[in-house]
């Protein structure tokens, strides 16, 4: 299987992206990587790390780059030879099987929509992010592809998240929660109130009901559905809280004298474990679900480890045919819907 | 000054509420407390703690209670002798100066609206919550009074939050951030996009621009303005992350052997400090701003410490005349607005 990686995307490109790709082909024998971007630059980094091109790690040249300060949709339309556009085209043409795109979320979403299109019946693709919980992981979606979701978008997000949890995280019958400010069906804003009965009537998912912000990390449900505006803010706030905690602990240790320093060294393994659980990047990027193809978006600050994991998640998406499962459920739901109307 | 405390509100009423009131009159000599609720019950708890009624700690009987499972707005309208309704009436009649209300947010908001009304010009009251940040505290509002805010509500929240930061937290010229998913004015959902230019034109505040979820704990701004639906979810998610971290650390220490246990004891002071900073209740409830009176809402799970702090915050709200400052700013903004139209 061949994964196209946008080697020019993100704050640490191409160095960290190329390094992540080198690590990925070593770690996962069944996935080959095609690095897309400035061939000369990519070759320079590969040489730096003592590697050359091979069947398993090849290069496709792309002469343009989408900069972080460009308007993503306009830039994607204009720059036909941008690395992310070329990477997406490789999948459309059947040369590669999936895309890994570090960097601007807006650019990635636009490139995916224009290059691969949506699964038939899906109105909006959305980003699914695994969040650590007391029971393991909860999948949050939409975590930022859309900023004004409609009830139908949330219902489709629930269907997509259900398949992602099932086929990638091995959860047999994932239960789905609607993110809200109270348990009762009548709670929340207009969007939540309208979406609740629609989720109840969705046959292809197992709807739990409303969940609150606290329930996400409690692991009450496997999949949490919300508007992309809310999802994005939550994820970043979670990052902020984790950073604040690290800072406070470091401060206290610094000001704590010898005993506290020794103590800190003794509990360090606990913190490492903790940080690993809280490190969203550990899970390797987030899939853009609803696109008619396998597409992984990585944070702009992604380093080699994230890229390596993203290659694995991209490969698994293809192997498990998550796109096919989503397509089948959407067809089933739309069929039921049409039956009701006739 | 007299603070009316709803002794029957919250999960630990009346015990913890009465204990908190006893502690408050001891700690703050200038604030007297009037406990409102079932007089027999309150007296029983006071006796338990070795206290009797006095000028500084008195009782006003109220024969009814709003239960957590009742529809708040309906229950408040029906139960004229509910403790929270009577407590609010004491302020309206000038017997007391402020209300402290632990328990259901919905019931508290309805009681305040019906009993005291809004400040002239304010369309929606909102809840302001201090959140710990790297620089101390950021005020988040609305944290749950409304679930479908309009742009004007966010502008008024900004004005109210600015006065709260200024007069209660002593921040001279508080800067206000609009919670969004990106820095540019064009980012975000329709609400955020419409609100941004309106905040730019608001004369009585110092508008910083958009802030992201991560920036709340970074302490980039003093006041963060958002829709009540988003604010409530964020607060509860933050609580969840903090609980998850405590859990993970405890697990690791439990499984970590003798050295880790000793180490944990050494860094325990750091954790205590940390938990104190993250404990939203430490700050003593959240004011319901925009009401024509001083009104503090406390979490349903409030214990004595929260009640004690809430009495102090309620007293400070009155002393600093936060209501008067908000009224003046709203008049000024509305005046400007009218000038423009004429």
Interface residues (C-beta under 8 A of the other chain):
Chain A: X132 X133 X134 X144 X147 X148 X179 X180 X181 X187 X188 X189 X190 X192 X212 X213 X214 X215 X216 X217 X218 X226 X227 X228 X229 X230 X232 X233 X234 X235 X236 X237 X238 X239 X240 X241 X242 X243 X244 X245 X247 X248 X249 X252 X253 X256 X259 X260 X262 X263 X264 X265 X266 X267 X269 X270 X271 X273 X274 X277 X278
Chain B: X132 X133 X134 X144 X147 X148 X179 X180 X181 X187 X188 X189 X190 X192 X212 X213 X214 X215 X216 X217 X218 X226 X227 X228 X229 X230 X232 X233 X234 X235 X236 X237 X238 X239 X240 X241 X242 X243 X244 X245 X247 X248 X249 X252 X253 X256 X259 X260 X262 X263 X264 X265 X266 X267 X269 X270 X271 X273 X274 X277 X278
